[in-house]
Every structure is written in C-alpha cells, then in structure tokens.
Amino acid sequence: MSNYQINEKGYYGKFGGAFIPEMLFPNVEELRENYLKIMADEEFQAEFQELLRNYVGRPTPLYLAKRLSEHYGTNIYLKREDLNHTGAHKINNTIGQILLARRLGKKKIIAETGAGQHGVATATVCALMGMDCVVYMGEIDIARQKPNVERMKILGAEVIAATSGSKTLKDACNEAMRHWLNDPTDTHYIIGSVVGPHPYPDMVAKFQSVISEEMRKQLKEQTGKETPDYVIACVGGGSNAAGAFYHFLDDEEVNLVAVEAAGRGIDSGETAATTAVGTIGVLHASKTIVMQTEDGQVVEPYSISAGLDYPGMGPMHAHLFDSNRAQFRYVTDKQAMTAGIRLCKLEGIIPAVESSHALAALDQMKFGKDDIVVLNLSGRGDKDLETYIKWGEY
C-alpha cells in the first residue's frame, strides 16, 4: 500500500480521522460505508466520465507555455483547469459528489465556498440535477467575489453570508456544518476541498485525481515520458493540489511543490501559510496542521486570495509536509499578483489569484533547461478582475 494514501481508519500518517458530533455520525458513517462501493460501480463511473467529457469539457489541455518557459529557462507546462466549465477544477468534485448524493437518496445540497468557484460549481450541478442548493460564504468573500455570488444566484442557489469570526472560508465551513447538524437526513454536504471528516479528504482527492491521471497520459504523448520533474500547485484546503499530485505520490523522483499564501509575510501576523506558522490540531472535524494559539484557538488567516484564506489544510497535505514528500513554499500577495500579471503578458492567460501563487513559486526555484515542470493552473481570473484592478500595477 502507498505511504501517502489514506489508511482504513481514515488517516494519512498521523493526520485525518473524523472528529464529529454524535448527531452527524449517521451521515458521515453512511458516506464512509458507501463511497468506495458507489465510486467503483460501473454505471456510476460511466455517468461520471460522460459528464466530465461532455459537460465539463475534459480532458483539459496540457499546454507548453513557450514564452513563460523561455523566461525561466526551462520547460513549463500548464494544466489548464481554468478551461473547465465554471472556470476551475472544482467542478470535477461537485459532479462526482452530486451523483453520489443522488445514489444515497439525498434531496438537498449544502456547500461552503471561499473564492466562490466551489459555490458556482455546486450551484451548477444542483441546477443540472434539479436539487435545492444552499451555499455559505464569508461576508468578506461575498464582497470581494461579487461576480461569483451573482453566478450562484442566477443558477438558483441561495447564498447565505457567514458573519462570524474572520467572515471568510473558515467561517463558511462552520456555518455549513451547523446547517448539516440541523438537517442531517435528506441533505448532503458537498465539501469543496480535501478537508473535513473522513471520508471527505479521500473522496474529494479521488474525484480530483482525474487531473494527474490526464497529466500522465498527456506528458507521455508530448514528451515521451509520463513523469515530470516537478508538479507545482497552490494549497489552501488543497483540492487542486491533491488532484495534481495524486498519481505521482509514489513516484519519488517527481518533486511535488505545494505553494501556500504568505499574505503580507509569514511573520506579519497577516498570513495563511499554515505549515510555516501552524501546529497539529483539529479543524473542521479532521486532525491536521492548524494556525492556532497555544490554547488551541484558531488564528484568523489572511490572503489576498479568497480561496487560500484558510487557517489549515487537508490531512493529506499535512502528511506530505510531515513526511517531507512535498516541499512547501510561501508566496506573498505582492509576489502572487506580480506572477499573475506576468502570465497575462507572456501567454495571454489571466489566472485566478490562487493559481498566481503557484506561478510565483517559479521565482523561488532553480530549474535545469531540460526539466519538465507541470504547474496546475487551477482556475481563471474572471472572478478576480476587481482584485487585479485594485492592485493596479500592470
């Protein structure tokens, strides 16, 4: 068995588990008992793959970014998750989870969202399947991601503001969990990242693993070998990185690079660089690395990117950090915005601010001219135009 996959108890090494209130136990246990069976079912897979192909638009291209490659003196391929329907990788998981929820007889869907991409993807699949949809979103994120809020509403979702705490992604997760507690029987919670109680981290990673599955095939076609030298992805909760890393976890020659948001600097007190400032704790029903005080109170994170503004990470990433399987890098707001604008000018692609953090890590690394670097471009920047405009340095 892989050293980096989840074990039968729901742990990646020392991280994971399901620290849930008793009222939620039946729901989580129902999922745990059924998700692998359902996902392995031939009819389920046929429907899932058909929707990925003909509704989402997969496979997404693996694009050799020639001008960006020239800038860094190496070979940089962009996995174009920004070209998915709804504009990000999130749709891979929401398609899978809504098909699973339907097979479990659920009638209503709830979700949380930070940058709004998961909310849009959830609202999209609920419209597709004719299910009620409620999305929780931090009040601050609602203000900075207005286009996505309107998209959710147009698609028929109810968007509810989380007004407690930092009014961002962490608090949206809290509110969604509370809703699920009060309405557990006919409702499925589509968690958007590789966080939460087991089996969510594994289930979401499996749905997102289509990213690295395609990477291997496309690399073979384009370069003659399936494995790159580097795979780079941004990490908040970590679903796009989990998908990008998944089929390379046991290929130790592949350098996995996870990029966290340093905000205004790791030592500034305004950061979301969990592995740099966090310690082991429990967040959203999972044992992981958490930004917290000595007495276990969660420290409010900060990032210019709504999707990376999270005080923890999925247990898979905590294990990759703890076992040194992945290297973790930290990128400030300024570095991310500069790198995002560079991609616009060099390749004609406006990336999501989340993806811009992964791009900025290229400036911190040294590559050989024959290296193959795959960067997961997790989303497009339409939703972030206001952030780019306010930044103004282009």
Buried (B, 14 or more C-beta within 10 A) or exposed (E): EEEBBBEEEBBBBBBBBBEBEEEBBEBBEBBBEBBEEBBEEEEBBEBBEEBBEEBBEBBBBBBBBEEBBEBBEBBBBBBBBBBBBBBBBBBBBBBBBBBBBBBBEBEBBBBBBBBBBBBBBBBBBBBBBEBBBBBBBBBBBBEBBEBBBEBBEEBBBEBBBBEEBBBBBBBBBBBBBEBBEEEBEEBBBBBBBBBBBBBBBBBBBBBBBBBBBBBBEBBEEBBEEBBBBBBBBBBBBBBBBBBBBBBBBEBEEBBBBBBBBBBBBBEEEBBBBBBBBBEEBBBBBBBBBBBBEEEEEBBBBBBBBBBBBBBBBBBBBBBBBBEEBBBBBBBBBBBBBBBBBBBBEBBEBBBBBBBBBBBBBBBEBEBEEEBBBBBBBBBBBEBBEEBBEEBEEE
